[in-house]
Amino acid sequence: MKTILYATDYSENSVSALKFAHILAKKFNAKLIIMHVFEIPITLASTVTLTYLKKEKKHYVKNRKMLKDFFAQYIGEPVKNLNLNFVVDEENSVTNSLLEKAIKLNVDLICVGAKGTSAVKEFLLGNTAISLLKKSPCTLMIVPQRDENTQLNKMIYATDFEPADVFAINKLAKIAKKFDAQIRVVHITTGKKYEIEAKMEWFKENVRAKVNYAKIEFDLIFSENILEDLLWYLENNNAGIIAMLERKNSTFYEKHFQLDKVKQMAKRSTVPLISFNIGGL
């Protein structure tokens, strides 16, 4: 991992994401790009006026200072000691701006804060988060606001036994190695026990053959309420991260969770999510 892009709106909800991005950047000795996207209201006559151009320049200068102050307030480490870059962009779509920068700068991971009360809720219901989830050309990390210290010693991967899951787990293992973290691969299902157990054994063999990381365990849970048991599993295992594969037409969550159930259960999860885009594996 060479380049991490973190985006903020200066809110407290984005502070935890900044801390995660900073920790990852230091672990991987990666460049950390800290970005803010602003929008100037446009009138019919303003786009070509000198007043507008002066206002635009003023916003760029102002936001660059705000980004540096935001970093200093919550990280405190001298900027000169880090491979750090502050980027300000004017765009009426935060998603489009982030995607453009991610492609242009060859970013390996985009890190954003969840505006909702949990990452799961924002990830399914938030416009920016879900747009990034569908379109991100690289790994995406969505971090809910957390009061406790960042702990990354246990990482959960939710699988549907797809071949691409193996490649995603391999990418997760590269992150886990930096923290000497355990990876627990879980499949929660309503399926028939004999058939699912056979699939699990096949999947284990594939992962162990292709992923060079010893600290991986596997769990199989039979349940009629996949979301509720997944949230229980995260809490019971003191998970620091949940990771999953973003498929072309659906996500693990969209495939298995009814929207009303997500609304009811989402507040119980405070676990950051890592989404591996299937096109980037």
N, C-alpha and C positions, 0 to 999 in steps of 0.2 A: 504494500500500500504506500504510494508515493505522494498523493495529493488528496486532502480532505476539504470539502466545501461545507462551511457552516453558515446558516442564514438566521438572522435575528430581526425581530421587530422591537427590540429593546425591552420587552416585557419580562416579568419575573418567570413566566412560563417557559422562556427560552434559556434561562440560566443553566438548568441541568444539562441541556443539550450542549451548551458551550463547554461545560466541564467534561462531558463525555468526549467531545471532539478534541479538546486539549489533551486529555489523557491518551487517546488513541494516537494523536499526532506525535507525542513524545515517545510512546512505545515503539512506533514504527519509524521514528525519525523522519516524519512526513511533513510536507508543507501544509500549513493550515491557512485556508482562505476564509476570512470572516467577512460576511456580505450583508448589506442591507439594500432593499429595493424600495424606492419611494416613488410617489406619483404626484405630479403637479396638475391640478385641475386645468383643463384646457377649454378656452372659449373659442369661438369661431375665428376671432382675429388675433389670438394670442400667440399662435405657433410661429409667426414670423416677426414678431415685434422685438425690439431691443429690450424692452421691459421684461419680456418672457425669458430671453436669453440670460439676462442678469439674474433673474430669479432662479433659473435653473442652476447656474454656476454657484450661487449662494447656497442652494440646497446640497450640492455636491460637497462643498467645503464644510458645511455644517455637519453633514452626516459622517464624513470621514473622521471628524473630531469626536463625534458621539460614539462611533464604533471603537475608537481607541480608548475612550473613557470607560465604555461598557466593559471592554476586556480588562482594563486595569482594575476596575472595581471588583470584578468577580473572580479574576485569576490572580492578579497581583504580581505575576512574574514579569520582569523587564522585557519589553518587546525586542530589544536588541539581542537578547539571548536566544531568540526563537526564529525559526523559518516561517515567518508570518507575513501575510499580505491582507490589506484592508481594501475591499472593493465596494463601491457604491454605484448603483444603477438606477436609472429612471425608466420605469416600465409600468403599464397599467395592469400587467399580470405578473405576480410574483413567481408563479409556476414557470411561465415562459422564460423569464429572466434567469431563473436557476438552471433550467434545462439548457439554455444557450451557453451559459458560463460553464456548465459541467462538460459539455461537448468541446467547447473551445479550449478549455484548460486541461482536458483529458483527466478529469476528476475520477478517483477510485471510489469515493464514498461521499454521499450527501447526508448531512446531519441537520435535522430540524427539530424544534420543540413542538410538542402537541399542545394545542390551545385548549383542548377539552380537559375534563377531569381525569382522563386516562388515555393512554396511547391507543388502545383498541378502539375507543369511541372516535377519536379524532381521525384515526387511520381509515375508518369506514365511512365517517360522516363529514369530515372536514374537506372542503373543496380543494385547498392547496395540497393537503396530504394525499388525498386519493388521486389527484391528478399526477403528483409525483410518483405515486405507487404504480400507476398504469404506464407512465411514460419515461421514468428515470432510466438513463442509459447505463447506470452503474448501481452499486449497492446503496440502499437507502436505510437510514436509521432515524426512527421517530422516537423522541424521548419525552415522556411525561414529566411534569414537575415533581421533584423528589426532595424531601427534607433531609433524608439520611445520606450518609457518605456513599459514594459510588462503590459498589462491590461487583466485581466481574469474575468471581471464582467459580461460578456455575452458570452454564449456558444451555438453554433448552432449544431443541430443534423439533418442530412439529412436522411430521412427514405423512405423505399419502402413498409412499412406496413408489414414487415416480423415478425413472432413471436419472432425471436431472437433479433430484434431491441429493444424489451422491456427490455431484459436483458442487452443489451449494454447501453441503456439510464439509467438503474439502476446503472451501473458502472460509467457513466458520472456524475450522481447525487452525487456520493460519492466524486468526485473531486470538483464539483460545490459547495457543502456544505462548503468546506474548504475556499472558497472565497466569500461565500454568493452571488453566481452568479446566474443570470437568465439563464434558458435553454429554447431555442426556437426550437421546433421540426418542421421541414419544409418538406413538400412533394411538389415537382415540377413535373408536369405531363402534358402529351398531351392527357390524357384520357377523357372519357365522364364525364361531370360534375356530373350528378346524381349518377353514380356508384362510383366515387371517393369520393364524399362527404359522402356517406354511409360508405365507408371503413375508412375514417378519423374518423367518430364518433365511429366506432367499435374499432379503434386503440386507441383513446383517453381514452375510458373506460378501456381498458387493461392496459394502462400506469398508469392511476390514481389508479387502483386497486392494482398494483404490485410495484409501485415506490413510496416510502415514501419521497416525496420532493414537497413542495408546489409551488416553483417558476418555474413552467413549463407552457409554453404557446405553442399553436399549430397554424401553418399557412399552408394554402393550396394555391398553385399558379398554374394556368393553363398557359402553355407556349409552344411555338413551338421551343424554344431555351433554353433548360434546363441549360446548362452551363452558358450562358450569364446572365440568370436571377438569378442563384445561386450566381454568383459573385456580381451582383447588390444587392442581398439580404444581403450578408455578409457585404458589404460596408455600405448599408443603415442602418443596425442594429449595426454598430460599433462592429462587432464580434471580440472576442479575440481568439476563437478557433472554428474550424469546426470538428465535429466528425462523424464517420460513421462505418458501420459494414463491415468487410472483410469477404466475402463469400468464400466458397470453390472453386468455379469455376469462380467467377467474383467479381469485386468491383463495388460500386455505380458509380464510374467514368467510368470504362471500359464499364459498361452496358449502360450508357446513353450518353456518350460523344464521338463524332468522333475524331480521333486522330488529324486531321488537325485543327479542331476547338480548341482543347486544345492548340496546338502550337500558335494559333492566340490570344487566350484569357488568357493564363496562366500568362503573365507578369502583369496582373491587380490584381492578388491575392497575398497578403502578409500574409495570415492567416495560422497559424500552423494547422496541421491536426493530429487528434487522430484516429487511426484505431483499432477497437476492433475485435480481431480474433474470429470467430465464434466457433472455437474449444476450446477457453479458457474461454468461458462465463459460 
